Amino acid sequence: MAGVGPFRITYAGTGHIEDSDPGSRAASLTITGAGAGMPRTRVRMSMVISPDGPGAELRMSFRVTLMGKLASRGLVDLVVADVLDRTVRRIKVHLEARTY
């Protein structure tokens, strides 16, 4: 589910881990799916963890590919921003909950 304000779009799709290298602490995954009134979408996400003083730095990059006709570029931008924001928040909660 993705959306803006009170508006929500349900997306159905699949995700696959494409690459994972525990030694270099890097991974990438691909998510594909579609939602009502939205074009088929593919998201490629890459991440790497690097030492940063006493902690670590998590770098993430996203490449979003929309396949088909867009209903509204502005709506797509808002939905993508919402999905990315929720993804980062979930990762943050998960990392902060861990004890080392």
C-alpha positions in Angstrom: 0.0 0.0 0.0 1.3 3.4 -1.0 -0.2 6.8 -1.0 -0.5 10.4 -0.2 -2.6 11.8 2.6 -6.0 10.0 2.7 -5.4 8.5 -0.8 -4.0 4.9 -0.9 -3.1 2.7 -3.8 -2.7 -1.1 -3.3 0.3 -2.5 -5.1 0.8 -6.2 -5.7 4.3 -7.4 -6.6 7.3 -9.5 -5.9 10.8 -8.8 -4.6 14.0 -10.7 -5.2 17.5 -10.3 -3.6 19.7 -9.9 -6.7 23.1 -9.7 -5.0 24.4 -10.1 -1.5 28.0 -9.9 -0.4 28.4 -10.2 3.4 32.1 -9.6 3.1 31.7 -6.2 1.6 28.4 -5.6 3.4 26.5 -4.8 0.2 23.2 -6.1 -1.3 20.7 -5.2 -3.9 17.2 -6.2 -4.6 14.6 -5.7 -7.3 10.9 -5.2 -6.6 8.3 -5.3 -9.4 4.6 -4.7 -9.2 1.6 -2.7 -10.3 -1.3 -0.9 -8.7 -4.8 0.3 -9.7 -4.4 3.2 -12.1 -0.7 3.1 -11.9 1.8 1.7 -14.4 3.8 -1.5 -13.9 6.8 -0.5 -11.8 10.3 -1.9 -11.1 12.4 -0.6 -8.3 16.1 -1.6 -8.0 17.5 -0.9 -4.6 21.2 -1.1 -3.7 22.7 -0.7 -0.2 26.1 -0.8 1.4 27.2 -0.5 5.0 30.5 1.2 5.8 32.3 1.8 9.1 31.9 5.3 10.4 33.7 5.9 13.7 32.1 3.9 16.4 29.0 3.2 14.3 28.2 2.6 10.6 26.9 4.4 7.6 24.2 2.9 5.5 24.1 4.2 1.9 21.0 3.3 -0.2 20.2 4.1 -3.8 17.0 3.6 -5.7 16.3 3.4 -9.4 12.6 3.5 -10.2 11.4 2.4 -13.7 7.8 3.0 -14.7 6.6 0.9 -17.6 3.6 2.2 -19.5 1.5 5.3 -19.5 1.5 7.6 -16.5 -1.7 8.9 -15.0 0.1 11.8 -13.4 3.8 12.5 -12.9 3.0 14.5 -9.7 1.1 11.5 -8.3 3.9 9.1 -9.1 6.4 11.4 -7.4 4.3 11.6 -4.3 3.7 7.8 -4.2 7.4 7.0 -4.7 8.4 9.5 -2.0 5.9 7.8 0.4 7.3 4.3 -0.4 10.9 5.4 0.1 10.1 7.3 3.3 8.3 4.2 4.8 11.2 1.9 3.7 13.8 4.1 5.4 11.7 4.4 8.5 11.3 0.6 8.8 15.0 0.1 8.4 15.8 2.8 11.0 13.4 1.2 13.5 14.9 -2.3 12.8 18.5 -1.1 13.2 17.7 1.0 16.4 16.0 -2.0 18.0 19.0 -4.3 17.6 21.5 -4.7 20.4 25.1 -5.5 19.6 
